[in-house]
């Protein structure tokens, strides 16, 4: 397979993703990093399965259409509805009560 035009952009995307996951671990926000990973990556699995189906040829066109449809159906609720709600709940829920410093 030949190198695609967006190779450098995709490499940057993967490096940024790994950096964000490691950063969420290092800063004790792994629960938020995990929510981001699972809520955003599910539709990516569907689109990659559709891509494999299209590479297999016209015999698997029904499979390709089904995977693409599942990607579109899952993308809207996961990325536009669930993602912001999950991040808000995880962020606000992780904040404890503000305590006064003992010397104040």
LINGIBEL-V220826 format. One record per backbone hydrogen bond with DSSP energy under -0.5 kcal/mol. CO is the residue of the C=O (numbers start at 1). NH is the residue of the N-H. Records with the same first field share a line. If there is no record, write none. Layout:
# LINGIBEL-V220826
CO->NH ; NH
This chain:
# LINGIBEL-V220826
4->7
6->10
7->11
8->12
9->13
10->14
11->15
12->16
13->17
14->18
15->19
16->20
17->21
18->22
19->23
20->24
21->25
22->26
23->27
24->29
25->28
29->32 ; 33
30->34
31->35
32->36
33->37
34->38
35->39
36->40
37->41
38->42
41->45
42->46
43->47
44->48
45->49
46->50
47->51
48->52
49->53
50->54
51->55
52->56
53->57
54->57
57->60
58->61
60->64
61->65
62->66
63->67
64->68
65->69
66->70
67->71
68->72
69->73
70->74
71->75
72->76
73->77
74->78
75->79 ; 80
76->80 ; 81
77->81 ; 82
78->83
81->85
82->86
83->87
84->88
85->89
86->90
87->91
88->92
89->93
90->94
91->95
92->95
94->96
101->104
